[in-house]
């Protein structure tokens, strides 16, 4: 079943360090216990309980979307690979982000283009607004914030580089184990969104 479009991403960060640490905790704790650690011991180091609650909910949803072997890979992965796996979990839980990656970023790499611009994102959003009443209902301020969040994700993961105004497309290394796990779990679309493969 396809996810609904959502603008919840405006309040989330990549949180790859916290996601990896939570994946480690999953090996010895259940979700109720991890939730307790998030709220009572403030393991995410948030200033407000509501923010810790929101971060926990987001990270839980992302990790639950991943196959177990990808979670295990994340636990032992280097920083770059942990970022890639976290970003895959973001795509799996945010339909608009996935479609932006698949329809815009993947095509840019596939056709050898070097930049991704504001105009590219604006055209993508306009198309989605025409296809979906839900996206049509997003305010301009929400769309602007989503664009900032997605750009920040991509910079942090190493999918783009340079100043936010330039956004030069980078080609991050995808660990061979990650590639194999994605293929074995019939998740090629997430791999190709990152690599530009057809």
Buried (B, 14 or more C-beta within 10 A) or exposed (E): EEEEBBBEBBEBBBBBEBBBBBBBBBEEBEBEEBBBBBBEEEBBEBEEEEEBBBBBBBBBBBBEBBBEBBBBBBBEBEEBBBBBBBBBBBBBBBBBBBBBBBBBBBBBBEEEBEEBBEEBBEEBBEBBBEEBEBBEEBEEEBBBBBBEBBBEBBBBBBBBEEEEEEBEBBEBEBBEBBBEBBEEBEBEEBBBBBBBEE
